[in-house]
Amino acid sequence: MVRAWVNDFGIGVRLAICGGRTSLTRFVLSTIGVGLAVAVLLLASSVGPILDARAARELVNIPSTEPVPGVAPTLQLSVRSLFQGQSLELVYLRGADSTSPVPHGIPRLPAPGEMYVSKEFAELLADPLLRQRHGERVVGVIDPDTVRDPKEAIAYVGSGDLRVDPATRAQQVYGFGVPIHATKSLNPDALLLLLLGTLAVLIPVFIFLVSSTRIAGVDRDRRLSALRLVGADDRQIRRIAAAETLVSSLSGLLLGACLYLVGRQLASSVTLYRASVYPGDIVPVPWMAALVVLVAPLLAVFAAQFALRRTIIEPLGVVRYSKPTKRRLIWRFCVVALGVALLNYHTRNGQDGTGSDLWAISIALGVALVLLGVPALLPWAVEHVVGRIRGGATSWRLAVRRLQLDSGTSSRVVSGVAVVLAGAIALQGTFASMAEELAVTYQSEDADQAHANVYATRSTMAGTESVLDAVPGVAAWSLIRTVELRAGTDVLLAEVMNCELAAVNRIIPDCVDGKVYTERDINLAAFPAGRVTTIFVPGGDLDFDALHPEGQWEIPQVVERLPERGVWDNRIPGMLLVTPGAIPQLPPVKVAATYNLSLDRSMPDTGDRLRTALAPFGWQARVSNADRTTLTRQQETFLSIRRGLLIGAIFTLLLAGLSLLVLAVEHIRERKRPLAVLAASGVPTGVLARSLLWQIAIPIALGVLIAVVLGTVLAVETMLIMGSPLVLDWASVVTMSATAAGLVLLVSLLTLPFLRSATRLDTLRTE
């Protein structure tokens, strides 16, 4: 028995590798398809270690402000900056004595005029413009084990005048580093988002893996028929088929491991969504890697055996059921219904069991079932639609007739793309709702900004204002004063801005100094004209926790309404806009000043030149984009998950395109003789090309429809579970659907050279 099995396995191996050009082509295509899927799965199994290593480096220098006996604090101030779109982090340090703590990754605190830089920052310093901005002497490179990202540009700068006051917001640090186990686990919403994204990325990979193992099934059946002619029985045939498939899957497994190792070495040089990875962090979880190694061959063998269920291989040919049993809808619909029912259960039960393992597993199962509904429903939909199509152009009829005879192949080809689309729609809706709930914006740090803020200490205000007047590209600027007006128990916020900036920003095109303006939705009944209010001024930079009364102000007789289309950036709803001439008794700035700038878009390097001009002031004057705010820990977690899932979606989409191309090429190669006969009969190549396009376009159109419906259902269910507002950006849905259709069109165009080769007359020759 064992010897017979080994003999059958050997026959399968020889057929796969030494069975002629056709067998070799099938072997290569199957290997490529399986290899791409395995590489993505190995990368996915490395996500956990990547995140853990990244979190450990991020936490290693978290400052501790708890006093420690016998330790003199180190003053620390972190300042964000930009250089040619690259984000920079400058950490100013000032120690008290030898007991002051030192950040991990550097041997000592830098002295004034010195700095330690990361590898990326050191490379950027090769640019004379940045070197002009940061003239400190580089005394060392920060240990990469303490830098979160290989592309992160960070510098520890020594400061001799750093101090603790409301102007600096510097911290007194008594130690650096937080144990990774001391951090909180993901909150339930973030966990749910991560589960949804992971499944949306991985399910298509398994679909492509199974599809790749069924390449050139017709040629395989012919070879197996020849084996039946020489005496092999049905069981031997199935073992040989399994062995032949197993060889290609094992070679694909080896190719996938090689692609994974090559991609691992290139990881640090690739940046996606401002994130990159150290090669040493990309290590798969052992049990997950073992699962991939086992699952890939098992899925391949299962798919090969499943493909033979309706095939009778006889000594003189292959017999298939010419009219297969119609696909049934009931079990396909039950897959989706069960998934929706699981999600609805959690919707009805609110937060019961939130965050538990069972909660996560049940939701993941519900999401998986809904996504699996796409490849389950698509073959049924294609079969029933094409079965009712009649007439049309020649290319259309050729495509429809082919789909009527065999719609399963084309459905399998596009089902993976449809699953990617469904997951993307669900993720987009979830991202949008969470972003609205957390007030997160997606504005890129390196975007072309029209506005910026400059923060300066009181001692550097005069120099800062001289710089703002001198730097080309600053269209207008204004010192911004935000004050609180109180009259009895009534409170009103007011922002003081000059008319030059108000006019440039189109807040008030015809602004007149000395006037007061208000929005149309503000009710000033509590602050009538002539009422006397007390002016409360923040103690620091917009520090409304420390307000001090600084004189009184009488509401003017005329308060004008802002234009309906006025643009007031960074405003707080319900504020007055006061020109400086209307409130002359406003006290001078005591601690720090905030300037709002309008930049000339025709000069995109204005921000860099402005930062260079302010560089002599060091930490006492800094530039910040007007729309950048300090993110909470929850917002940072959300953006990190979003970034990781988008990167995974990109890899999955690339895999979808490559797998689609491989399967389309195989489809042409398998039908090259019928295509050559049609070409020899006078059918133009353009008609054949359009017929192949329709053969993919019809299933993808139905796949997009199913994906939009199920993706929307999944997004709504997920948002209901999280209790987030229902937000669906239909413009993004249309864009993603068009992208999926464009991918199919691109693949069809790339197959044209193979089609021309297949329709040559010498293809009709027989040996």
C-alpha positions in Angstrom: 0.0 0.0 0.0 2.7 2.5 1.0 4.8 1.6 -2.0 1.8 2.1 -4.3 1.2 5.5 -2.8 4.8 6.5 -3.1 4.8 5.4 -6.8 1.6 7.5 -7.4 3.2 10.4 -5.8 6.3 10.0 -8.0 4.1 10.0 -11.1 2.4 13.2 -10.0 5.7 14.9 -9.4 7.0 13.9 -12.8 3.8 15.0 -14.5 4.1 18.4 -12.8 7.7 19.1 -13.7 8.6 16.9 -16.7 5.2 16.7 -18.5 6.1 19.0 -21.3 5.8 22.7 -22.0 2.1 22.7 -21.0 2.8 21.0 -17.6 5.7 23.3 -17.0 3.6 26.4 -17.7 0.9 25.2 -15.3 3.5 24.5 -12.7 5.1 28.0 -13.0 1.7 29.8 -13.0 0.5 27.8 -10.0 3.8 28.4 -8.2 3.5 32.1 -8.7 -0.1 32.3 -7.6 0.6 30.3 -4.4 3.8 32.1 -3.8 2.2 35.5 -3.8 -0.5 34.4 -1.4 2.0 32.7 1.0 4.2 35.8 1.0 1.2 38.0 2.1 0.2 35.4 4.7 3.7 35.3 6.2 3.7 39.1 6.2 0.3 39.1 8.0 1.6 36.7 10.6 4.4 39.2 11.3 2.1 42.1 12.1 1.9 41.2 15.8 5.7 41.2 16.4 6.0 44.4 14.3 3.5 46.2 16.4 5.1 44.9 19.7 8.6 45.9 18.7 7.3 49.3 17.5 5.4 49.8 20.8 8.5 48.8 22.8 10.6 51.4 21.1 7.9 54.0 21.4 7.6 53.4 25.2 11.3 53.2 25.9 11.6 57.0 26.2 8.2 58.0 27.6 9.0 60.6 30.2 8.1 60.0 33.9 7.3 63.2 35.8 7.0 61.5 39.2 9.7 62.9 41.5 12.4 60.5 42.5 14.4 61.1 45.7 18.0 61.9 44.9 17.4 62.6 41.2 17.6 66.0 39.7 15.1 66.4 36.9 15.9 66.9 33.3 13.9 69.6 31.5 12.5 68.3 28.3 10.5 70.0 25.5 9.4 68.2 22.3 8.8 70.4 19.2 7.5 69.2 15.9 8.9 70.6 12.7 8.9 70.0 8.9 11.6 70.0 6.2 10.5 69.5 2.6 7.5 67.6 3.8 9.5 65.3 6.1 8.4 65.4 9.7 11.1 66.3 12.3 11.0 65.9 16.0 13.3 68.1 18.1 13.7 67.2 21.8 15.3 70.0 23.7 17.1 68.8 26.9 18.6 70.5 29.9 20.0 68.6 32.8 20.5 70.0 36.3 23.5 67.8 37.4 25.0 64.4 37.0 21.9 62.7 38.5 19.6 64.0 35.8 18.2 61.1 33.8 19.3 60.5 30.2 17.0 59.3 27.4 17.7 55.7 26.3 19.8 55.5 23.1 22.3 58.3 23.9 25.3 58.1 26.3 24.8 61.5 28.0 22.8 64.6 27.8 23.9 66.9 25.0 25.5 70.2 26.1 24.2 73.5 24.7 25.2 73.6 21.0 25.3 69.8 20.7 22.8 67.3 19.4 22.3 63.5 18.9 20.4 62.6 15.8 18.8 59.5 14.4 20.1 58.0 11.2 17.3 59.6 9.1 18.0 63.0 10.6 21.7 62.6 9.9 20.9 61.9 6.2 18.6 64.9 6.0 21.4 67.1 7.5 23.4 66.6 4.3 21.1 69.2 2.8 22.6 72.6 3.3 19.2 74.2 3.9 18.5 72.0 6.9 22.1 72.3 8.1 21.7 76.1 8.0 18.6 75.7 10.2 20.2 73.4 12.7 23.8 74.5 13.3 24.4 72.4 16.4 27.3 70.1 16.4 26.4 66.4 15.9 28.1 64.4 18.6 26.5 61.0 18.0 23.8 58.9 16.4 20.8 57.7 18.5 20.6 53.9 19.0 18.1 52.5 16.4 16.6 50.3 19.1 15.2 53.4 20.7 13.9 55.0 17.5 10.3 53.9 16.7 10.6 54.0 12.9 13.7 53.7 10.6 12.5 56.8 8.7 11.8 58.8 11.8 13.9 62.0 12.0 14.5 62.8 15.6 17.2 64.8 17.4 18.1 65.4 21.0 19.3 69.0 21.3 21.1 70.5 24.2 19.6 73.8 25.6 21.2 76.2 28.1 18.1 78.4 28.6 15.2 75.9 28.7 12.9 76.6 31.6 9.6 75.6 33.1 6.9 78.2 32.5 3.6 78.6 30.7 5.4 79.7 27.6 7.4 76.5 27.1 5.3 73.8 28.6 8.6 72.0 29.3 8.4 68.9 31.5 10.5 68.0 34.6 11.5 64.4 33.8 12.7 62.1 36.5 13.1 59.0 34.4 12.5 57.6 30.9 10.7 54.4 29.8 7.4 52.6 30.6 7.2 48.8 30.7 5.2 47.5 27.7 2.9 45.5 30.0 2.0 48.7 31.8 0.2 50.0 28.8 -3.5 49.5 28.3 -4.8 47.0 25.8 -6.8 48.1 22.8 -10.2 49.6 23.5 -13.2 47.6 22.2 -13.8 49.9 19.2 -10.1 49.7 18.1 -10.2 45.9 18.5 -13.3 45.7 16.4 -11.8 47.8 13.7 -8.7 45.7 13.7 -10.7 42.5 13.4 -12.7 43.9 10.6 -9.6 45.1 8.7 -7.7 41.9 9.2 -10.4 39.7 7.9 -11.0 42.0 5.0 -7.4 41.7 4.0 -6.8 37.9 4.7 -10.0 36.4 3.2 -9.2 37.5 -0.3 -5.7 36.0 0.1 -7.1 32.6 0.8 -9.4 32.9 -2.2 -6.5 33.7 -4.4 -4.6 30.8 -2.9 -7.3 28.3 -3.7 -7.8 29.8 -7.2 -4.1 29.4 -8.0 -4.2 25.7 -7.3 -6.9 25.2 -10.0 -4.9 26.6 -12.9 -4.9 24.6 -16.1 -7.4 22.1 -14.8 -8.3 21.0 -18.4 -4.8 20.0 -19.3 -4.4 18.1 -16.1 -7.6 16.2 -16.8 -6.2 15.2 -20.2 -3.0 13.8 -18.7 -5.0 11.9 -16.1 -7.1 10.4 -18.9 -4.0 9.1 -20.5 -3.0 7.5 -17.3 -6.4 5.7 -17.1 -5.6 4.4 -20.6 -2.5 2.7 -19.3 -4.3 1.0 -16.4 -4.6 3.5 -13.5 -7.8 3.2 -11.5 -9.9 6.1 -10.2 -8.3 6.2 -6.7 -4.8 6.3 -8.2 -5.9 9.1 -10.5 -7.0 11.2 -7.5 -3.8 10.5 -5.7 -1.7 11.5 -8.7 -3.8 14.7 -9.1 -3.2 15.4 -5.4 0.5 14.8 -5.7 0.7 17.1 -8.8 -1.0 19.9 -7.0 1.0 19.3 -3.9 4.3 19.8 -5.8 3.2 23.2 -7.2 1.9 24.3 -3.8 5.2 23.3 -2.1 7.2 25.1 -4.7 4.8 28.1 -4.2 5.5 27.8 -0.5 9.2 28.0 -1.2 8.7 31.0 -3.6 6.5 32.8 -1.0 9.2 32.3 1.7 11.8 33.8 -0.7 9.6 36.7 -1.6 8.9 37.3 2.1 12.7 37.3 2.9 13.5 39.6 0.0 10.6 42.0 1.0 11.8 41.8 4.6 15.2 43.2 3.6 13.7 46.0 1.6 11.2 47.0 4.3 13.3 49.8 5.8 13.6 51.5 2.5 9.9 51.6 1.8 7.6 54.2 3.4 3.8 53.9 3.2 1.5 56.4 4.9 4.6 57.8 6.7 5.4 54.5 8.2 8.3 52.0 7.6 9.5 48.9 9.4 12.9 47.6 10.6 13.7 44.3 8.9 14.5 42.7 12.2 10.9 43.3 13.4 9.4 41.3 10.6 9.4 37.9 12.2 6.3 35.7 11.9 4.6 34.3 14.9 5.9 30.7 15.0 2.5 29.0 15.3 1.0 31.3 12.6 4.0 30.5 10.3 3.5 26.8 10.9 -0.2 27.2 10.2 0.6 28.8 6.8 3.1 26.1 5.9 0.4 23.4 6.7 -2.7 25.2 5.3 -1.2 26.1 1.9 -0.6 22.5 0.8 -3.8 21.2 2.4 -5.9 23.9 0.7 -4.2 23.1 -2.6 -5.0 19.4 -2.3 -8.5 20.0 -1.2 -9.2 22.4 -4.1 -7.8 19.9 -6.6 -10.0 17.1 -5.3 -13.0 19.4 -5.1 -12.5 20.3 -8.7 -12.8 16.7 -9.7 -16.2 16.1 -8.1 -18.1 16.6 -11.4 -15.4 15.1 -13.6 -15.3 11.5 -14.8 -11.9 10.6 -16.2 -12.1 7.7 -18.6 -9.3 6.0 -20.6 -10.5 7.6 -23.9 -11.4 11.1 -22.6 -12.8 13.3 -19.9 -16.5 13.5 -19.3 -18.0 16.5 -17.5 -21.6 17.1 -16.8 -22.6 19.3 -19.7 -25.4 20.9 -17.8 -24.3 21.1 -14.1 -27.0 21.2 -11.5 -28.1 24.8 -11.0 -26.5 26.5 -8.1 -28.7 26.8 -5.1 -29.3 30.1 -3.4 -30.5 28.9 0.0 -27.1 27.9 1.6 -25.4 30.9 0.1 -28.0 33.2 1.6 -27.8 31.4 4.9 -24.0 32.2 5.1 -24.7 36.0 4.9 -27.8 35.7 7.1 -25.9 33.9 9.9 -23.2 36.5 9.8 -25.7 39.4 10.0 -27.6 37.6 12.8 -24.3 37.3 14.8 -23.6 41.0 14.4 -27.2 42.0 15.1 -27.0 40.0 18.4 -24.1 42.3 19.5 -26.0 45.3 18.3 -29.1 44.5 20.5 -27.0 43.6 23.5 -25.1 46.8 23.5 -21.8 46.7 25.4 -22.4 43.3 27.1 -19.2 41.3 27.0 -17.3 44.1 25.3 -13.6 43.4 24.9 -13.8 39.7 26.0 -12.3 36.9 23.9 -15.7 35.5 23.1 -17.0 38.9 22.1 -14.1 39.3 19.7 -14.4 35.8 18.3 -18.1 36.0 17.7 -17.9 39.4 16.0 -14.9 38.2 13.9 -17.0 35.1 12.9 -19.9 37.4 11.9 -17.7 39.6 9.8 -16.0 36.6 8.1 -19.4 35.1 7.2 -20.6 38.3 5.6 -17.4 38.7 3.6 -17.5 35.0 2.6 -21.0 35.8 1.3 -19.4 37.7 -1.6 -17.7 34.6 -3.3 -20.7 32.5 -2.3 -23.3 34.7 -3.9 -21.3 35.8 -7.0 -21.3 32.4 -8.9 -25.0 32.1 -8.4 -25.6 35.7 -9.6 -23.4 35.3 -12.7 -25.1 32.0 -13.6 -28.6 33.4 -13.3 -27.9 36.7 -15.1 -26.0 35.3 -18.1 -28.6 32.6 -18.4 -31.2 35.2 -19.3 -29.1 37.3 -21.7 -29.9 37.1 -25.4 -28.6 38.9 -28.5 -26.0 41.6 -28.8 -22.7 42.1 -30.7 -20.5 39.3 -31.7 -18.0 39.9 -28.8 -20.8 40.1 -26.4 -22.4 36.8 -27.6 -19.1 35.0 -27.4 -18.5 36.2 -23.9 -22.1 35.4 -22.7 -22.0 31.9 -24.3 -18.7 31.1 -22.6 -20.1 32.3 -19.3 -23.3 30.2 -19.9 -21.1 27.1 -20.3 -18.7 27.8 -17.5 -19.3 30.8 -15.3 -17.5 29.3 -12.3 -14.0 30.1 -13.6 -14.6 33.8 -14.2 -16.5 34.1 -10.9 -13.5 32.7 -9.0 -11.2 35.1 -10.8 -13.1 38.2 -9.7 -14.5 37.1 -6.4 -11.2 37.9 -4.6 -11.4 41.5 -6.0 -15.0 41.8 -4.9 -14.1 40.7 -1.4 -11.4 43.3 -1.3 -14.0 45.9 -2.4 -16.5 44.8 0.2 -14.0 45.0 3.0 -12.8 48.4 1.8 -16.3 49.8 1.8 -16.9 48.5 5.3 -13.6 49.9 6.5 -14.2 53.2 4.9 -17.6 53.6 6.6 -16.1 52.6 9.9 -13.1 54.9 9.5 -15.3 57.8 8.6 -17.7 57.3 11.6 -14.8 56.9 14.1 -13.0 59.9 12.7 -16.1 62.0 13.2 -16.6 60.7 16.7 -12.9 61.3 17.6 -12.7 64.5 15.7 -9.7 63.2 13.7 -8.6 64.8 10.4 -6.6 63.1 7.7 -4.7 66.2 6.7 -1.2 65.2 5.6 1.7 66.8 7.4 3.4 67.5 4.1 0.3 68.9 2.4 0.4 72.3 0.7 -0.8 74.4 3.5 -2.3 77.9 3.1 -2.1 78.7 6.8 0.3 78.3 9.6 0.7 79.3 13.3 3.8 80.7 14.9 4.3 80.4 18.6 6.9 82.7 20.3 7.9 83.6 23.8 7.4 87.2 24.9 11.2 87.8 24.7 11.3 86.8 21.1 8.2 88.6 19.9 10.0 91.5 18.3 12.4 89.3 16.4 9.6 87.0 15.3 7.6 89.8 13.9 10.6 91.1 12.0 11.0 87.7 10.5 7.3 87.5 9.5 7.7 90.8 7.7 10.9 89.8 5.9 10.1 86.2 4.7 8.7 86.1 1.2 5.6 84.1 0.8 3.9 85.3 4.0 0.9 87.0 2.5 -0.4 88.3 5.8 0.0 87.7 9.5 -1.6 88.8 12.8 -1.0 88.5 16.5 -3.9 86.4 17.7 -5.3 87.2 21.2 -8.1 85.0 22.5 -9.8 86.4 25.6 -12.9 85.7 27.7 -15.5 88.4 28.3 -17.6 88.1 31.5 -20.6 90.1 32.5 -22.1 88.6 35.6 -22.7 85.0 34.9 -22.6 85.4 31.1 -19.4 84.4 29.3 -18.4 85.1 25.7 -15.1 84.3 23.9 -13.5 86.9 21.6 -10.6 86.6 19.2 -8.6 89.6 18.3 -7.3 89.7 14.7 -6.1 92.5 12.4 -7.9 93.4 9.2 -5.0 92.5 6.9 -5.2 88.8 7.8 -9.0 88.9 7.9 -9.2 90.3 4.4 -6.6 87.8 3.0 -8.4 84.9 4.6 -11.7 86.1 3.1 -13.3 86.3 6.5 -14.2 89.9 6.1 -13.4 91.2 2.6 -14.1 94.8 3.6 -12.7 94.7 7.1 -12.4 98.0 8.9 -10.1 98.4 11.9 -12.1 99.4 15.0 -15.1 97.2 14.3 -16.5 94.0 15.9 -17.8 91.2 13.8 -19.9 88.1 14.8 -21.3 85.0 13.2 -24.9 84.8 12.2 -25.7 82.0 14.7 -24.5 83.9 17.8 -27.2 85.3 20.1 -25.9 88.5 21.6 -28.9 89.2 23.8 -26.8 88.7 26.9 -24.3 91.2 25.6 -26.2 94.2 24.3 -24.4 97.4 23.1 -23.0 99.4 25.9 -22.7 96.6 28.4 -19.5 96.6 30.4 -17.6 93.3 30.5 -14.5 92.2 32.3 -11.6 91.0 30.1 -10.0 87.7 31.3 -6.7 86.9 29.6 -5.0 83.4 29.7 -1.9 83.1 31.7 -0.1 81.1 29.0 -0.5 80.1 25.4 -4.3 79.8 25.2 -4.2 78.3 28.7 -7.8 78.9 29.8 -7.1 77.1 33.1 -5.4 80.2 34.4 -7.4 83.3 33.5 -6.6 86.6 35.0 -8.8 89.8 34.9 -7.1 92.5 32.9 -9.4 95.5 32.8 -12.9 96.1 31.3 -14.4 96.6 27.9 -17.7 98.1 26.7 -19.6 96.3 24.0 -19.6 98.7 21.0 -22.8 100.1 19.6 -22.4 98.4 16.2 -21.6 94.7 15.9 -21.6 93.6 12.2 -22.4 90.1 11.0 -19.8 88.1 9.2 -20.6 87.2 5.5 -22.3 83.8 5.1 -19.4 82.5 3.0 -16.7 83.8 5.3 -13.8 81.4 6.2 -12.6 81.6 9.8 -9.9 79.0 10.4 -9.3 77.5 13.8 -12.3 79.3 15.2 -14.2 78.2 18.3 -18.0 78.3 17.6 -19.7 81.2 19.3 -16.8 83.7 19.2 -16.6 87.4 18.4 -14.0 88.6 16.0 -12.6 91.9 17.3 -10.2 94.1 15.4 -7.3 95.7 17.4 -8.7 99.2 17.1 -12.0 98.1 18.9 -10.2 97.0 22.1 -7.2 99.3 22.6 -7.1 98.6 26.4 -6.1 94.9 25.8 -3.0 94.3 28.0 0.3 93.3 26.4 1.3 89.7 26.0 2.9 88.5 29.2 4.1 85.0 28.5 3.8 83.7 24.9 2.3 84.9 21.6 0.4 83.2 18.9 0.6 84.5 15.3 -1.7 83.3 12.5 -0.2 83.4 9.0 -1.7 83.2 5.5 0.9 81.7 3.1 1.2 82.2 -0.6 0.4 78.9 -2.3 2.5 79.8 -5.3 5.6 79.6 -3.1 5.4 76.1 -1.5 8.8 76.4 0.3 7.6 79.3 2.4 7.3 77.1 5.5 10.9 75.8 5.2 12.2 79.3 4.7 10.2 80.6 7.7 11.5 77.8 9.9 15.1 78.5 8.8 14.6 82.2 9.6 13.3 81.5 13.0 16.0 78.9 13.8 18.2 81.3 15.8 15.4 81.5 18.4 15.6 77.8 19.0 12.7 76.4 21.0 11.4 79.9 21.8 9.8 80.3 18.3 8.3 77.5 16.3 6.0 77.0 13.3 3.0 74.7 13.3 0.4 74.1 10.6 -2.8 75.8 11.5 -4.8 72.5 11.3 -2.5 70.4 13.4 -3.6 69.6 16.9 -2.3 67.4 19.6 -3.8 63.9 19.3 -5.1 61.9 22.2 -3.9 58.4 22.9 -7.2 57.1 21.4 -6.8 59.2 18.3 -3.2 58.0 17.8 -4.3 54.4 18.2 -7.1 54.9 15.7 -4.7 56.5 13.2 -2.1 53.8 13.7 -4.7 51.0 13.0 -6.0 52.9 10.0 -2.5 53.3 8.6 -1.7 49.6 9.1 -4.9 48.4 7.5 -4.5 50.7 4.6 -1.0 49.3 4.0 -2.4 45.8 4.2 -5.2 46.8 1.8 -2.6 48.0 -0.7 -0.7 44.7 -0.6 -3.9 42.8 -0.9 -5.0 44.9 -3.9 -1.6 44.3 -5.5 -2.0 40.6 -4.9 -5.5 40.8 -6.4 -4.2 42.4 -9.6 -1.3 40.0 -9.9 -3.4 36.9 -9.3 -6.1 38.2 -11.6 -3.4 38.6 -14.3 -2.0 35.1 -13.7 -5.4 33.5 -13.9 -6.4 35.6 -17.0 -3.2 34.5 -18.8 -3.9 30.9 -17.9 -7.4 31.3 -19.1 -6.1 32.4 -22.6 -3.5 29.7 -22.7 -6.0 27.0 -21.8 -8.3 28.1 -24.7 -5.7 29.0 -27.3 -6.9 26.3 -29.7 -10.5 27.5 -29.8 -9.3 31.1 -30.0 -7.0 30.2 -32.9 -9.8 28.4 -34.7 -12.0 31.6 -34.3 -9.2 33.7 -35.6 -8.6 31.4 -38.6 -12.3 31.6 -39.4 -12.1 35.3 -39.8 -13.0 36.6 -36.4 -11.0 39.8 -35.8 -8.6 39.8 -32.9 -10.3 42.9 -31.5 -13.6 41.0 -31.3 -11.8 38.2 -29.3 -10.2 40.8 -27.0 -13.5 42.4 -26.3 -15.1 39.1 -25.6 -12.4 38.3 -23.1 -13.0 41.7 -21.5 -16.8 41.0 -21.3 -16.1 37.6 -19.7 -14.4 39.4 -16.8 -16.5 42.6 -16.9 -19.9 40.9 -16.4 -18.8 39.0 -13.3 -16.9 42.1 -11.9 -20.0 44.3 -12.4 -22.1 41.8 -10.4 -19.3 41.4 -7.9 -19.2 45.2 -7.4 -23.0 45.3 -6.8 -22.8 42.4 -4.3 -19.7 44.0 -2.6 -21.4 47.4 -2.3 -24.5 45.9 -0.7 -22.7 43.6 1.7 -19.9 46.1 2.4 -22.6 48.7 3.3 -24.4 46.2 5.5 -21.2 45.3 7.3 -20.3 49.0 7.8 -23.7 49.8 9.3 -23.6 46.7 11.6 -20.1 47.6 12.8 -21.0 51.2 13.4 -24.1 50.2 15.4 -22.0 47.8 17.5 -19.6 50.6 18.3 -22.4 53.1 18.8 -20.7 55.5 16.3 -22.6 57.9 14.0 -23.7 56.4 10.7 -21.4 57.9 8.1 -21.1 56.6 4.6 -19.1 58.5 2.0 -20.8 57.4 -1.2 -18.3 59.3 -3.3 -15.6 57.1 -1.8 -17.7 54.0 -2.5 -18.1 55.0 -6.2 -14.3 55.7 -6.4 -13.4 52.3 -4.9 -15.9 50.6 -7.2 -14.4 52.4 -10.2 -10.9 51.3 -9.0 -12.0 47.7 -9.0 -13.4 48.0 -12.5 -10.3 49.8 -13.6 -8.2 47.0 -12.2 -10.1 44.5 -14.4 -9.7 46.8 -17.4 -5.9 47.1 -16.8 -5.5 43.3 -16.5 -7.5 42.8 -19.8 -5.1 45.3 -21.5 -2.1 43.4 -20.2 -3.4 40.1 -21.6 -3.6 41.4 -25.2 0.0 40.3 -26.1 -0.9 36.8 -24.9 -4.1 36.8 -26.9 -2.2 37.7 -30.1 0.2 34.9 -29.4 -2.7 32.4 -28.8 -4.5 33.4 -32.1 -1.5 32.7 -34.4 -2.3 30.1 -37.1 0.6 27.8 -36.0 -1.3 27.2 -32.8 -3.5 24.9 -34.8 -0.6 22.5 -35.5 -0.7 19.2 -33.8 2.2 16.9 -33.0 
